[in-house]
Amino acid sequence: MKAHIPYIVLFVVVLLPSCKPEEPEPWTRYEYLGEARDYIYFKPGTWWVYENIKDGRLDTIEITKSFDDTTKLTGNGNTMYYEEIEWYAKSRMDVYEYHFYSWNSPLIEQYDEGRTAWRRYYLAKYKPGGYVGVVTNFIYPFDQTYTQNTSTHSVQLKIELNILKLKSKEYQNIKAYLLSDDDLIFYDELERTGGAAQYYWAKNIGMIKLENLKHSVSWELIDYNIVQ
């Protein structure tokens, strides 16, 4: 008779270190306007006088109100402080009003710590009973390789100049944006718009030239008073 020899089976469990990926460190960003602020932010008391180079008409644009605010955005444990400005202005010549503003703050969930938070500013033109349109005419950071496409036109920083002379005045630190199609600059007495255009901005002064390239119509700054 064979003896039954018991077998003892040992199960050895080897505990390996887990391979769970490390969580990224939360970040905080401060997206202040920086250099761009000197080009686009103006307070009541600011006015600009423009001349139509084609027919000599004059128009004075006055700031009626302006706002500067910083929004705190949070998401995925991250924080972004995002500064935005806007202003309203009115024409003495034809009572059209202007609104310069950013469409909205970025969605923080779409950003990582190193991604550029582009600023796209819009200029709308309207009056009671009549709306002309809205264009994007300022983008920051200043980068000539970047093109912003909207539903109606594309916008690109096309020209950067140290000095630009218009009539008897010289302006410094110029940024000019090319629009593939413009809704705001009237090119005839019927107040028609359209065609490629350029908007020239000067540091601490604002828009110094609005030019419809297709129809050779240009409004150029001849006098101003700036409050920033």
C-alpha positions in Angstrom: 0.0 0.0 0.0 1.4 3.3 -1.0 1.7 6.0 1.5 0.0 9.3 0.6 2.6 12.0 1.0 1.0 15.4 1.4 2.2 18.2 -0.8 2.4 21.7 0.4 2.1 24.3 -2.3 3.4 27.7 -1.5 2.1 30.6 -3.4 4.5 33.5 -3.3 3.0 36.8 -4.1 5.5 39.4 -5.3 4.3 42.9 -4.7 5.6 45.2 -7.5 5.6 49.0 -7.2 2.6 50.5 -9.0 3.1 52.4 -12.3 0.5 55.1 -11.7 1.6 58.2 -13.6 2.5 61.2 -11.6 -0.1 64.0 -11.4 1.1 67.3 -12.9 1.7 70.0 -10.5 -1.0 72.7 -10.4 0.0 76.0 -11.9 -1.0 79.6 -11.6 -0.7 82.1 -14.5 -1.0 85.9 -14.5 -2.1 86.9 -18.0 -1.9 90.7 -17.7 -2.0 92.9 -20.8 1.6 94.1 -20.4 2.8 96.0 -23.4 -0.5 95.7 -25.2 -2.2 97.9 -22.7 -0.3 100.9 -23.9 -1.8 100.5 -27.4 -5.5 99.8 -26.6 -6.6 101.1 -23.2 -8.0 104.6 -22.9 -10.1 106.5 -20.4 -12.8 109.1 -20.8 -11.2 112.4 -21.7 -9.4 110.8 -24.6 -10.3 112.0 -28.1 -8.8 111.6 -31.6 -9.3 113.8 -34.6 -9.1 112.0 -38.0 -9.0 113.4 -41.5 -10.3 111.6 -44.6 -7.3 111.9 -46.9 -9.5 111.5 -50.0 -12.0 114.3 -49.4 -10.7 116.3 -46.3 -13.6 115.5 -44.0 -12.8 115.6 -40.2 -14.2 113.4 -37.5 -13.6 113.5 -33.8 -13.9 110.2 -31.8 -14.3 110.6 -28.0 -14.1 107.9 -25.4 -17.3 107.8 -23.3 -16.5 105.0 -20.9 -13.9 102.3 -20.3 -13.4 99.3 -18.1 -10.3 97.4 -16.8 -10.9 94.2 -14.9 -9.1 91.0 -14.0 -11.0 87.7 -14.0 -9.9 84.7 -11.9 -10.3 81.5 -13.9 -10.0 78.0 -12.3 -10.1 74.5 -13.7 -8.3 71.1 -13.2 -6.7 72.5 -10.1 -5.1 75.3 -12.1 -5.6 79.1 -11.8 -5.3 81.9 -14.3 -5.7 85.6 -13.6 -6.8 87.2 -17.0 -6.9 90.9 -17.5 -9.4 92.4 -19.9 -10.2 95.9 -21.1 -13.0 97.5 -23.1 -14.1 101.0 -24.1 -16.9 102.8 -25.8 -16.5 105.9 -28.0 -18.7 108.2 -30.1 -18.2 110.1 -33.4 -19.0 113.8 -33.5 -19.4 113.7 -37.3 -22.1 111.0 -37.8 -23.0 109.9 -34.3 -21.8 106.4 -34.9 -20.7 104.6 -31.7 -17.8 102.2 -31.3 -17.2 99.4 -28.8 -13.7 97.9 -28.4 -13.7 94.7 -26.4 -12.5 91.1 -26.1 -15.0 88.4 -27.1 -14.5 86.4 -23.9 -12.0 85.0 -21.5 -10.2 81.7 -22.5 -11.4 78.4 -21.2 -8.7 77.4 -18.7 -9.3 73.7 -19.4 -7.9 74.2 -22.9 -4.6 75.5 -21.6 -1.5 74.0 -20.1 1.2 76.0 -18.3 3.1 76.8 -21.5 0.4 77.4 -24.1 -0.1 81.0 -25.4 -3.3 82.7 -24.3 -4.1 84.8 -27.4 -6.0 88.0 -27.0 -8.3 88.9 -29.8 -9.9 92.3 -29.7 -12.9 93.4 -31.6 -14.2 96.8 -32.8 -17.9 97.2 -33.4 -19.6 100.2 -35.1 -23.3 101.1 -34.8 -25.9 103.8 -34.1 -29.6 103.8 -33.1 -31.4 102.1 -35.9 -28.2 101.1 -37.8 -25.6 98.5 -37.2 -22.5 98.5 -39.5 -20.5 95.5 -38.3 -17.7 94.2 -36.2 -14.0 93.3 -37.0 -11.1 91.9 -35.2 -8.3 94.5 -35.5 -5.9 93.8 -32.6 -4.2 90.6 -31.5 -1.7 90.0 -28.8 1.1 88.7 -28.3 2.7 90.6 -31.2 3.6 87.8 -33.7 3.7 88.2 -37.5 3.5 84.5 -38.1 0.1 84.1 -36.4 -3.2 84.5 -38.4 -6.6 84.7 -36.7 -9.5 83.5 -38.8 -13.0 84.7 -38.0 -16.3 83.8 -39.7 -16.0 86.8 -42.0 -12.3 87.7 -42.3 -8.7 86.8 -41.4 -6.4 89.1 -39.3 -2.6 89.2 -39.1 0.0 91.6 -37.6 1.5 92.7 -40.9 3.7 95.7 -40.2 5.9 96.7 -37.3 7.6 100.1 -37.6 9.7 102.2 -35.2 8.4 105.4 -36.7 5.6 106.4 -39.0 5.1 110.0 -40.3 1.6 111.2 -41.1 1.5 114.7 -42.4 3.4 116.8 -39.8 3.4 114.3 -37.0 5.6 111.3 -36.2 4.4 108.3 -34.3 6.5 105.6 -32.7 6.2 101.9 -32.1 3.7 101.1 -34.8 1.7 97.8 -35.1 -0.5 97.4 -38.3 -3.0 94.7 -38.7 -4.2 93.4 -42.1 -7.8 92.4 -42.5 -8.8 90.3 -45.5 -12.2 92.0 -45.5 -13.5 95.0 -43.5 -16.9 95.9 -42.3 -16.3 99.4 -40.8 -14.5 101.8 -43.1 -17.0 103.6 -45.4 -15.5 104.0 -48.9 -18.2 106.1 -50.5 -21.1 108.4 -49.6 -23.5 105.4 -49.6 -21.6 104.1 -46.5 -20.6 100.9 -48.3 -17.9 98.8 -46.7 -15.8 95.8 -47.8 -12.4 94.9 -49.1 -9.0 94.4 -47.5 -8.0 97.0 -44.8 -5.3 97.9 -42.4 -5.5 99.3 -38.9 -2.4 101.1 -37.5 -1.9 101.3 -33.8 0.7 103.5 -32.0 1.9 103.0 -28.5 0.2 105.4 -26.0 -1.9 106.9 -28.7 -4.2 104.2 -30.2 -5.4 103.9 -33.8 -3.5 106.4 -36.0 -4.7 105.3 -39.4 -7.6 103.3 -40.8 -7.1 102.3 -44.4 -9.4 100.6 -46.9 -6.8 99.2 -49.3 -9.2 98.1 -52.0 -10.9 101.5 -52.4 -7.9 103.7 -51.5 -9.7 105.4 -48.6 -7.7 106.4 -45.5 -8.6 108.2 -42.3 -5.4 109.5 -40.6 -4.9 111.0 -37.1 -4.2 114.7 -37.1 -4.8 115.6 -33.4 -5.4 113.9 -30.1 -5.7 114.0 -26.3 -4.9 110.8 -24.5 -5.9 109.7 -21.0 -4.7 106.2 -19.9 
